[in-house]
Amino acid sequence: VSPSRGLGDVYKRQLQSNNDWALLFSYARPFGSKLTAGANLKLLYRTLPDINSGTISSWGAGLDAGVTFQASRNITLSAVAYDLTTTVMVWSTDTKEYISPSFAIGSQYTAQLAPKHVLTLALDLPFNWDGKTLDQRYGTSDPYSGLSGTIYGGAEYWYHSTLALRAGMMGRDLTAGAGIRYKRIGADYAAVFNRFFSTDESDFAGDGDLGVSHRISGSYNF
């Protein structure tokens, strides 16, 4: 660096942000006493930083649809299709981005262990055919094609509808947390232990150093 120029002249610090906005039009209705189906029509707006123009933006629209089935008093089954018609994002750079359809199936089991104790177990299996989800692949060794997905599972215990304890997994990540409710006010905490079940995979070089993510949220019901 020249003595006449400071580091600030060479490395200009900037604050950049990206934004995702979605406007949803939703409709759902029951079909009998056990089956419920619905859909979302979504309008999307997205911005990204650009080194040349400062910001680029895009508009898009897509359709999601899903069903739930009450298999028994304690068991609920579900299926969801995201971007069912292939969502198209039109960018201000005159390029188009195509978001391929993806799917998820899930189940939930809820049991009241005692008058003040409720336990819920849940399993969620999202998947697609574009090979972009690297946590798991099914039936193919090609990292860029074939059926791929991530396994989500969790357990939640509530005491007296006041205190909740939670644990689960997101692919190779371990999650844990707790929640509390008092009248209409709620607070929740969650921790994500990144790549707890597998570190330093060839597809995630050095991912064992990502550490723990903490999430805190609050709510008010009215």
Steps between C-alpha positions, in 0.01 A plus 500: 500500500639841405585724801269763353204261496343348806351154522158661494564621144588149386238296688171686495260357753140475388180369649293289260177311555271267313123484541233241435133601501202274447129574466289186554141433403394186685193280487427176686194292576413163656386204293317289750605463861859385442635658181591868453655654188620848411722708276707820498532732204816698573639818349872543565737797497873461560799736503871419502813719523681553171856625463417699187151644542473485880182288511321263266143383551257238375128424496342158492189294570442142604256250643522275809247233594460261789276249677469371855333176607394419854585132503398456864439700814876529557652478152495761223650445153581774249640565152606830343610600149701824474534698176266248343487670160873596506540852637655746256700800629558777242805710589572861413806371311263342242577150624254243633538264792294181520423349841426132452218327689587338831296284732468401862319228691461503875331349800422603854415296808358675808423328828382628836717307744322640805251784566779764483753324277483496116760346269520561123725311257540624142680385186540702180657377175544775236645386168558603138654370180755771421784366715552831681438379855826345616409366843357176361471345156275210415580245233776692318870570538489805274514812724323716240203287400252252636275492804639697793366623830547563870350320800339716768383346826414632841332458836317759709384461861254742661431527870168661594499692168760725661849352460630325189818300442607416145765293322547393141715467192522691170695277266838480672425781747386445859241740641382565855290764666233606744193718513280666759145635487332734747146599414535654151876554508755246381876473465707232329868413474668257259859393438627334182819294534629508144602165347479329840439158343770533234787744448760568233307323222649537153199709392528727805872563542575655838135515601590368845614853592159666453420472871160546663218724379264654757144611428275696735139593420201651675127486433173654609166329432183702460 
